[in-house]
């Protein structure tokens, strides 16, 4: 971004603050064939003139300095200069292209960079694509919608140096799409590993969806009174603990007078409990309580202070002397909790931490010296290193504080999506769901809420391309329930009901041992294919492979008819398709023998007569062998059986 230096009285030069929002920088891509919104900041009431592609428009800044205008639609082209002037200040943005802009969002599989994907070295070396431009939204959470990003960022031309750390799925999508859509591509990456869908959705949209009023009220309060919000949330958390199934009456581990029963000495080094050499914790995902104390003088107790804790993997809820003082998430983030005045006392002060872990290693990190009370004068008192612990019974998941980063409500929307304003987009890519597995029914509603919320911001019929979760985990030997399969079905149903949405199937390019499958090249090709069909109208092109149309009872068994077949149905690795299940009203499911019949699959077996549903590839990491002769897989699904075939 080039800032013109202005000549001031006395012969000195000074650089003015940018007039344009940070989205409008050198190498930007603006959306073609649509009015182009442009905005920024200037002096209160200042007249702002914007010149671009032989058009000049004028507007006036509001009392808070914000200004906004709209440029006429343009066909693909460039490079252009974008010039903004207000009084004596001028900002010139160079090398601006007109093309198609894509928002790529989600969690770690969207965030995963090119350098971690398949064949990274050669891909990075060949990543010079001057008509692909990359913009990474800085990772930041906020409790209220932000107008600006929380740190600096810039548009970059795709090159070996810039593509290396950019989203592989997003980059490979654009590279493939340019083979048939020959226009500049602007890619906006806004992703956060481990994030839940609720964090990406605006508070008003979540509230309209229902069921979250109490948490959203706490979030709104946290924006202006964190201490009061924390106290309110602490009471909510404690009610959850005492009312959960299997709760023992009177069991309140956070209290200063809580019983010592069940508590054991933790290793002095703390760290992941899986490595403590305790069989019950060797592969434990769940909650563990920790407690210790810190001894203070009366003078120290009277001083303003902050509790410092080493990182908790993944989420903590923390009390001091029975009072909630903080809750955070993020396995690598130390905790810093401001302590309310009057909370500390002379003598022993009890510190209690509840840690929730849901994946791999979990626990409160060491060393012991990392845990302390720090006073405002810079001195600190290390907590007693004799930590004790107590595993929580059951597999309950506590409510997450609504201000948490990746697991909160609206936090990532506020910090990463809201600052995008209504920047022109061609479409949105969404690869998320691993952090919501096991919540299939709820996820369907939340995906619709997010979709509608983002369309209110970026355009009423903005295309949404959804990546269905890839396979992860070992294939099962018998049918069973699967949180991953339930979430995939939610994704499938939401997309099926939306003519402006498409589904990229990834079940066959997963990795049984890695939740981050590296083959993002094939994923990019499939996303580009969906875009060609949904966004660019190539109706002769099946968007994502065979798709189950309906399932019926027939004379020969259960007949499933497929749409979207290129060529014919075929299988890999077997004479017939495997992975089909027949289920009855009692939710009992059994594998079924399957044969191909044109664009249909026929299921036979002893459960055909009683079957009410059919499922395919219903597991975390299933084996799926059905595809078409174009090599595109049939995705997982669940269908209820009908007695007659549904018209196509």
N, C-alpha and C positions, 0 to 999 in steps of 0.2 A: 504494500500500500504506500503510495507516494503522497506525502503531505507537503504542500507548497509552503515554503518559508516566506514570511511576510516581512517587508521592510518597515521598521518602526522609527519613530522620531529619535534622533541622535545617532543614526547609522547602525543600530544594533538589529539583529535578527532574532525572532522568537518563533517557536513551533506551536501552532494552535492545537487544541484537543480535536480529535476526529469529529467531524460532523455526522458521519454515517455510522449506523450500527455496524458492529464488527463482522456481520455476515457479508457486508459489501466491502470486499478487499480485493487486492490484485489477484487475478486468476479465478475469480468467482465465475460460476455458471448461473444464469438466470433462466427461468422457465419460459420456453417458447410458446407462442400462440395463445398467450393469456395476458391480461393486464398485469403489469409488473409493479407490485407494491415496494416502495422504498421509504425508509424512515431513519431517524437518528435523533441527535440532540444539538441544540444551539442555545443562544441566549434567550431568555424569556421574551416572547413577542417578536423575535427577530424574523425578518423576511429571508426565506431560504429558497434558493434557485437551484434546480437540478437539471443538468444537461446530459443527454444520452442518445446516441444514434440519431443526431440531427433533430432531436426534440428537446424543448426547454419548457419546464413547468415551474410554477412558483407557488409556495405555500407559506404559512406563518407558524412559528413555534408557539406552543401553548405556554401558559404561565410557569409550568414546571420545566420548560425548555424542550419538551418532546415535540417533534414534528413528523409529518407523514404526508406522502403524496403517491400518485400512481402514474406510471408511464404506460404508453399504448402497447398493445401486443406486438411482438416481432416474430418473424420466422427465424429458423436456425441461422446462425451466422456469428460474425466476430472475427478478430478481437475488436472491442470497443473500449473507449474511455468513459468512465462515469465521473462526472464533475459535480460537486456540491459547493455552493457559496452561501455565506451568511455574513453580511457586513464586509469586513476586510479579510475574513477567514475563507480559505479555499482548500478543499480536499479533492485530490485526483486519484481515482482507482483505475488501474490499467489492466489490459489483457482480460477483459470481461467477455465471456462467450455466452451465446444464446443457444440453449439445448434442452435436455431433459434432466431434471433434478430428482434424486431419490433419497428418501430418509430410510436409513438402515438401523433398526433398533432391536433391543432384546437383551439377553443375558450373555453368558460367556461364549456360547457358540457363535454369536454374532460378533462379539468382541475379539475372538481369536484371530491373531494377526497372521499375515502371509508367512512370516518367518516360522510359525509353528505349524503350518499346513503341509500337506504332502508335497514332496519334491521342492522344498523351499529354496534351495540354493539356485537352481536353474530358473525358477519362477521369479525370484527377486532380480536376477541378472537380466531378465527379459522384460522387466516391468516398465519400460519407457513407453508411455502412452500419453502424448501431449494433449489429447482431447478428452482425457479423463482427469477430472479435478477432485481432490480429496479434502474434506473438511471434517475434523474430529472435534465433536463437542466435548469440552472439558468435563470430566466427571465431577459432579457436585450435587449434593442433596440440599434441599431447602424446605422450610416449613410453610412458606408462602410463595406464590408465583413470582419469578424474577424476570425483569426486563432485559437483563444483561447476563452474560456468562461470568462465572466466578474467577476465571483466569484467562490469560491470553491464548489465542488460537488464530489460525490463518488457513486460507485456501492454499493448497499445494498442487502443483502439476504432478501427475503420476510418474514416478521414476523409481529406479532401484533404491534410492535413498528414502523416498517418501512412502512408497507402497509397502515397504518392509514391515512397518508397524501398524498398517491399516487393516481393517476388517477383511479377512480373506474371502468370506462369503459375499460381501458387498462388492469387492473389487472384481472377483471372478464373474459375478453376475453382469456387471457393466461391460467387462471385456468381451464376454460372450454375446451380449445384446448388441453391441456395436457392429457385429458381423452382419446383422440384418437391419438395424436401425442406425443409420450412419449419421449420427449427430453428436455433438459434445455431450458428455455425461458428467453431471455434478453429483457427488456422493457425500451425504452427510451421515457420519457415524455417530450415533448416540446410544451407547450400550454400556452395561454394567454387569459383570459376572456375579452370579448368584441372586440376581434381583427377581422379585415377585412382580406379577402383573399389576397388583394394586399400587405399587410405587410409581408406575408409569402413567397413572390415570388421575385426572384432575379431581380435586376434592368435591366440587359441585356435582360432577358426574357420579362419583362414588356415593354421595349422599342420596342422589336421585335413585340409585340402584337399590337402596335400602339395606338395613342390617348393620350399618357401621356408624350410626349416629354418635354413640358414646365416644368411640375412638376419634372420630372427626372433630367432636367438640373439644376433646383434649388437645388435639393437634392445633386447632385454632387458638386455644388458650396458651399453648406453648410458645406461639409466635410472639406474645407480648408479656407473658408471665411464666417462664419456665419452671420456677419453683412450685407454684400453685398447680401447674399441669402435672408435674412429676408426682406430687402428693396425691392428686386425683387418680393418676394412672396406677400408682402403688396400691391404692385401695382396691382398684379394679383387679389387679393381678392377684392380690391376696384373696379376694373373694373367689376368683377362679380356682386357686389352690385348695381352698377349704371346701369348695362345692364340687370338685371333680369326682368322677366315679372312683370309688375305692379310697377316698380320703379318710384318714384317721381323725376322729374328733379331737380337737385340741392340738393337732400337729401344726405348729407354726414356726418353722425353723429360723425365720428372720428375727424373732423376738430375742431380746437380751436375756430373758429368763427361760429360754427354750431348754428342754431336757437334753442331757448328754447322751441319751440312749441312741445307739446305732452309729455314732460318729467314730471314725478311726483316724489315725495319724496318716497324713499325706507325706509323700517323699519330700525332702527338703528342697529339691530342685524343681518341684512341681512339674509343669510340662504336660504333654499328652498323656491322659490316663491309660490309653492303650499300651503304653510302654512302661507301666509301673510294675509289670510282672504279676498282676492280679488277674487270674483267669476270668472272673466275672466282668472285668472291664476290657479284656483284650480285644473285643470286637463290639464294644458297646456304643450305641448311638442313643442319646437321650439326655436327661438332666442329671447333674451332680451338684450337690450343695457343698460349698466351702465356707469355712469360718476361721477367724483368728481374732486378735485384738491388738490394740495399740495403746500404750500407756503414756499419758501426757501429764504435764504439770498444770496447775491452775492457770498460770500465765499463758501457756501454750493453748489450752482449751479456749481461752478467751479471744484468741487471734483469728482473723479470717483465714480460711484454709480450703484446700482442694484435696480430694482423695485421688491418688494416682495408683492405677493398676496396670499391670502388664496386659498384653492382648488376651482376650478370651475367645476361644474357638468354639462356637461361632457367636452366640448371643448371651448377654448377661443381664441379670436384674440384681441390683446391689443395694444393701441396707447398711446403715451405721446406727447403732443403738436403737434398732427396731424401726428406723425411719427410712423410707426409700430415698436414695440419693442419686440414682442414675440407672440408665439402661441403654445399652449400645449393641451394635452388631458389626461384624467384620473381623475375620480371623486374625488379621495382621495389624489391627488398630489398637494402640494403648487407650485406656480409658482415663478420662480426667473429669471428675465429678465435683462441682462446687458444692461445698457443705453449707447448709443453712445456718445462720447465726444462732448461737445458743445450743446447737446440737451436741457439740463435744463437751466433755466434762473432765475434771481432774481425776486421774486414776485410769482404770481400764475402760476402753471403749471397744465394743464388739463390732466387727466388720463381717458381714455375711454376703456371699456372692452365689447366686444360682446361675450355673452355666448350662446352656443347651447346645448340644452338638447333634447334627443330623447326617454328617458325611465324613468319613475317614477320621482323622485325628480330632480329638476334642479335649478341652480342658483350659485351665488357667496357666498361662506361661510364667516361667521364672525369668531371671533369678529372684531370690527373695528380696534383694535390694531394690527391685523395680516397684515394689508395693510400699507405698508410703503416704503419709499426710504431709503435704507441702504447705507451708504458711506463706502469707503474702510478702514477708520480709526475705524470702528466699531459703529459709532453713526448712529442713524436713526431718521427720521421724519415721524410720522404717517400721512397717508392721511386724509384729512378732512372727518369726519364720516358722513357728510350730503350727502350720495349717492343719486343720482336720477336715475330713470330707465325709459325705453321706450320699450314696446314689439314691435317686428318686425312684420310687416304685412305679411300675407300669411304663407305657410308651406314650404318655400324654405330651402334647405340645402346647406350651403356654402361649398366651396372647403376646404378640410382639408390640413393643411401644410404637405408636404411630409416627414418631419422628425419626425412627431408625432409617439408615440410608437405603440399602437395597431391599429391606423387608418392611419398610414403613408404608404409610398411605400418602400418595401424591408427592412424595419427597423428590423422586427423580423427575417426575413431570415438572415440578416447580423449578428445579435447578437446571434441567437439560432440555426439556421440550418447550416450556413456556417462553424461554428467551428466543426461540426460533420465530416467534410471532406468526404471521401468515405468509412467510417466505414461500414463493411459488414452488410447488412440487408436481412431479408427474405421477408419483406413487410412493407407497410406503412398504417396506419389507420388515417382517416381524418374525424373529426366531427366539422364542422364549417359551417356558413352560416347565423346564426341569425342576424349578423351585416351587412349582405348584402341583407336582404329581400327587395323585391321591385325592384330588379335588375336582374330578372331571365335571360333575354336574354344576358346581359353583363356577368353574373356569369358563364354561360356555357362556354364562351370563356376564362374567367379567370381561371376556374377550369382546363381546358385543358392546359393552359399556365403553371400553377403551377405543374400539373402532369408531363408535359414534362421537366420542369426545374429540378424538383427533380430526375427524371429518368436520366437526364444527370449527376447528381451528384452521385446517388446511384446504377444505373444500368438501362440499356436501356429498359428492360421489367419488371421492378420492380412492383410487384402487388400493387394495390391501392384499399383499402377497404373504401368505403364512407358510412357514416351514413346519411341517408335521414332524414331531420329535423322532429322531433317529433311534434305531435299536441300541439298547445298552443292557448288558447283563447276559448271563448264560441262558440258553434255550431251556424251557421247562420240559420235563418228561411226562407230565400230566396237565390237563387243563386246570386253570386256576384264575383267581382275580389278579388284576394288575393295575396299579395306579397310573403307570405310564400309558397303558393301553386305554384306560378311561380318559386320560387327557387327550390322547390322539383322536379319540372319537369325538370329544368336544370340539377340537379344532376342525375336524371334518364336517361336523354338522353346522357349525357357524358359517363356514365358507360355502357349504352347499346351499344355504338359504340366501346368499348374497351375490347378486349378479356382478358386482364390482369387486369381488374377492376371488383369489385363486389359492390353491394348495399345492405346495411342492412336496412330493413324497420323498422321504429320506430313510425309510425303515431299513432298506437294504445296504445303505452306506454307513451304517453305524459301526461301533466297535464294542464288542462284548466287555472289554477290559478298560475302555477309556470313554468317559462321558463326553469327551471332546473329539469326535471322529475327525481325522485329518483330511479326508477327501473333500475339501471344500470346492475343488474344481468342478466335480460332478454336480454338487449342490448348486453352484453358480449356473451351470448349464440348464439345470431343471428350473431354477427360478427364472432364467431368461426365457425359457419356453413358455412358462406360465404367463409372463408379461406379454409375450408376442400374441398370445391368445386373448387374454383378458384386457390388456391395455391398448394393444395396437391392432386388434381385430382380425387376426389371422384365423378365421373360423374353420378353415380346413385343417387346422393343426390341433390335435388333441392336446389339452394343456398339461396333463400330468400322468398319462397312462390309464390303464383300465380302471374304471370306477363302477362299483356295484350299484345297479339301478334298482333292482327289487329281488326279493326272494319269495318263492311260492311253493306250496305243496303241489306236487305233480304226480302223475302215475308212476314215473320212474324213480321218484324220490323227492328231494328238495332241489329246486332249480333256481340258480342265481344268474340273472342276466346282467351283463356288463356293458356300459357305455365307454366311449373314449378309447376304443381299441384301435390301434394302428396295425394293419395287417390282420393278424389273428392272435388268439390267446395261445400261449405256450407255457412250458414249465422248464425249470432248470434243475438238474441233479436228480430227477425222478421221472417215472412214467406218467404220473399224474400230480396234480397240485397237492401240497400238504399244508397243514396249519389251519384247516377248517374245523369248526366245532359246532355241534348241535346242542342247544340248551332247552330245558323244559321250564315249566312255570315255577318249579321249586329251585330254580337257578342252578340245577345240576347240569354240568356240561360234559360232553365226551367228544373225542376226536372222531371225525367222520371220514370214510373213504370218498375220494372225489375223482371225477373224470371230466374231461373237456368235451363240450358239445357245441361247436361253433363259437359264438360269443357268450356262451353260458358255461357254468360249472354245475354238475349234477352231483349231489351228495347222497350217499346211501349208508345204511347202518341200522342197528337195532333201535336207535333213538329217533328215527325219522318220524314215526307216527306221533310221538309225544312232543316233538320239538315245537317251540314257540319262537325261538330266536336262532340266528346263525351268526357266528363270529369267525373272523379271519385274522390270523397273526395277533392273537390276543395274549400278549406277554410283554414284559419289559424288553427282552431281547429275543424275539421269536425268529424262527426260520421261515422265510417267506419265499415260495418258489414260483408263484404265478406272475407272469408278465406278458407283454405282447412282443411281436416280432421286431418292433423298434427298440426293444431292450428296456422299456419302461415298466417298472413294477406296479402291480396292483397294491394299493395301500391298505392298511388295517381298517376294519369296519365292524360294526354290529348292526344287524337289521332284524326287525320283527317280521315273522312270516305271515303272508297272506294266503288265502285259499285260491285266489284267482290272480292272474298276472296283471300288474298295473300297466295301463297303456303308456307307451313311450312317447 
